[in-house]
Amino acid sequence: MRDYKKFSVWEKSHQLTLDIYVLTAFFPKDELFGLTSQMKRSSSSIPTNIAEGCGRNSDKDFCRFLYVAFGSANELEYQIILSMDLKFIELEKGQKLLSQVEEVKKMLNGLITKLTSKS
């Protein structure tokens, strides 16, 4: 069994989720069940899938959950862009979040590559 808390990609994605929760608290109230909810779900899906994958018995199963986490990161990336275009997020804050997402995606890709090259 792997300990998901020991993976730096989990730590980074957890922090990204916390940042998203703080930021979306200031979104318009009429977005509570729209973009706010979607961003919270897609951001939390990243560390959640890493954690769930760590509980699996094989690298192949772990990889499958990492791919889902990667997809959620892509989803969040678009939602940040949309939020910036709608002026819900200031440009500087949005760019910082996009950098965080990019870093998480690179780390996920690296871990996926490492696991698939072992097979």
Buried (B, 14 or more C-beta within 10 A) or exposed (E): EBEBEEBEBBBBBBEBBEBBBEBBEEBEEEBEEEBBEBBBBBBBBBBBBBBBBBEBEEBEBBBBBBEBBBBBBEBBBEBBBBBBEEEBBEEEBBEBBBEBBEBBBEBBBEBBEEBEEEE
